[in-house]
Each structure stands twice: as C-alpha cells, then as structure tokens.
C-alpha cells in the first residue's frame, strides 16, 4: 500500500542498518516453504501465505547497532491492534492494518534470522 519507503526510513532512523535489500514476487510453493513453521500452529497460516503471494515483498537483512537494539522489539507485537495499545511507536503499530497485513515479518529467534536471510538472498535469488 505504498508504505515501503516509510518503513525503510523508520528502520534507518531508529539506528538499524540495512545490509541487503531485494524485492521478490514469491510463488505459493516458496511461501508455504518459508512459513512452514507456522503451519498447524497459527490459525491465520493460509491467510499469511495468500498475503505474501499477493504482490511483491521486500526482504532485508538488518544489522543491529552498538549497543544492540533488538529489531524484533522495534517491530512490535504481530497484531497491530495490540501493538498500538502496548507499543505504539513500533513498526506494526504505526504501519500495520491487521494480523495478516501487519507491515513486517521478523523472526523470533536470532538463529532463524540467519536462515531467513540465506533463504531469500541465497536460495530464492539463484
């Protein structure tokens, strides 16, 4: 919905660095593979898959500054309504529409972040 530039600007203004960025149009099979961990766990799994297939997505590798801020904290709760109540300055509170269109995806675990970056920038990019 035309918010990519504003989201990227907010990330940079918060002190994070973007070390890699690429736009992808993902095939449904790739999205199902990427979101596989949520299958059977998150009630909105199918809606999440459909949303990520619906248009271009921008993958970014984020570098946390020193002293480290946690990017996950800056994204906020996955439900923008909850984010607006508990963490009003977060990306999802400011830019998210609902649980499915919540502006950003970020991993919960640091080791998963490495896998997700490899998925986008090494596997999908080939």
C-alpha positions in Angstrom: 0.0 0.0 0.0 2.9 2.4 -0.7 4.4 2.3 2.7 7.7 0.5 1.9 9.7 3.8 1.7 8.3 5.0 5.0 9.0 1.7 6.7 12.6 1.6 5.4 13.1 5.2 6.6 11.8 4.4 10.0 14.2 1.4 10.3 17.1 3.6 9.4 16.0 6.5 11.6 15.9 4.0 14.5 19.6 3.3 14.0 19.4 0.0 12.3 21.5 -0.7 9.1 20.2 -2.5 6.1 23.0 -4.6 4.7 20.9 -6.3 1.9 17.6 -5.5 0.3 15.8 -7.1 -2.6 12.2 -7.2 -3.9 10.7 -10.6 -4.7 7.4 -11.9 -6.1 7.1 -15.2 -4.4 5.4 -18.3 -5.7 2.9 -20.0 -3.4 5.2 -23.1 -3.0 8.0 -20.9 -1.8 5.8 -19.0 0.6 4.4 -22.3 2.0 8.0 -23.5 2.5 9.1 -20.2 4.1 6.1 -20.2 6.5 6.1 -24.0 7.1 6.9 -23.5 10.8 3.6 -21.7 11.3 1.5 -24.5 9.6 -0.8 -26.0 12.1 0.3 -23.6 14.8 -1.0 -20.2 13.7 -4.7 -20.1 12.8 -4.1 -17.5 10.1 -1.5 -19.6 8.3 -3.4 -19.8 5.0 -4.2 -16.1 5.0 -0.5 -15.3 5.7 0.5 -17.4 2.7 -2.0 -15.8 0.5 -0.9 -12.3 1.6 2.7 -12.9 0.9 1.9 -14.2 -2.6 -0.4 -11.3 -3.3 2.3 -8.9 -4.6 5.9 -8.0 -4.2 7.7 -8.3 -0.9 10.9 -6.7 0.2 13.5 -8.8 2.0 16.0 -7.0 4.1 19.0 -8.1 6.2 19.1 -5.8 9.2 22.2 -5.1 11.3 21.6 -4.1 14.8 23.7 -1.1 16.1 26.0 -1.0 19.1 24.9 -1.1 21.8 22.5 -3.5 20.3 18.9 -2.7 19.9 16.7 -5.6 19.1 14.9 -5.3 15.8 12.2 -7.7 16.9 11.3 -5.3 19.7 11.1 -2.4 17.1 8.7 -4.5 15.0 6.3 -4.9 18.0 3.6 -7.4 18.6 2.3 -9.2 15.5 -1.2 -7.9 15.9 -1.2 -4.2 15.1 -4.2 -3.6 17.4 -2.2 -5.0 20.4 0.9 -3.1 19.2 -1.0 0.2 19.2 -2.1 -0.4 22.8 1.2 -1.8 24.2 4.0 -0.5 21.9 2.6 2.5 20.0 5.9 3.5 18.4 6.6 0.1 16.8 6.5 -0.6 13.1 3.4 -2.8 13.3 1.6 -0.2 15.5 2.3 2.6 13.0 2.1 0.7 9.7 0.1 -2.5 10.3 -3.5 -2.9 9.3 -4.4 -6.3 10.9 -2.8 -9.6 12.0 -2.2 -10.6 8.4 -1.3 -7.2 6.9 1.0 -6.3 9.8 3.6 -4.4 7.8 6.7 -6.5 8.6 7.8 -10.1 9.2 10.7 -10.7 11.5 11.9 -13.8 13.1 11.6 -14.5 16.8 15.0 -16.2 17.2 18.4 -14.8 16.1 19.4 -18.1 14.6 16.3 -18.2 12.5 17.2 -14.7 11.2 20.3 -16.2 9.6 18.3 -18.9 8.0 15.7 -16.5 6.6 18.4 -14.2 5.2 20.0 -17.2 3.5 16.6 -18.3 2.2 16.0 -15.0 0.4 19.4 -14.0 -0.6 21.0 -17.3 -1.5 18.2 -19.8 -2.3 15.5 -17.6 -3.9 18.0 -15.3 -5.6 19.5 -18.2 -7.6 
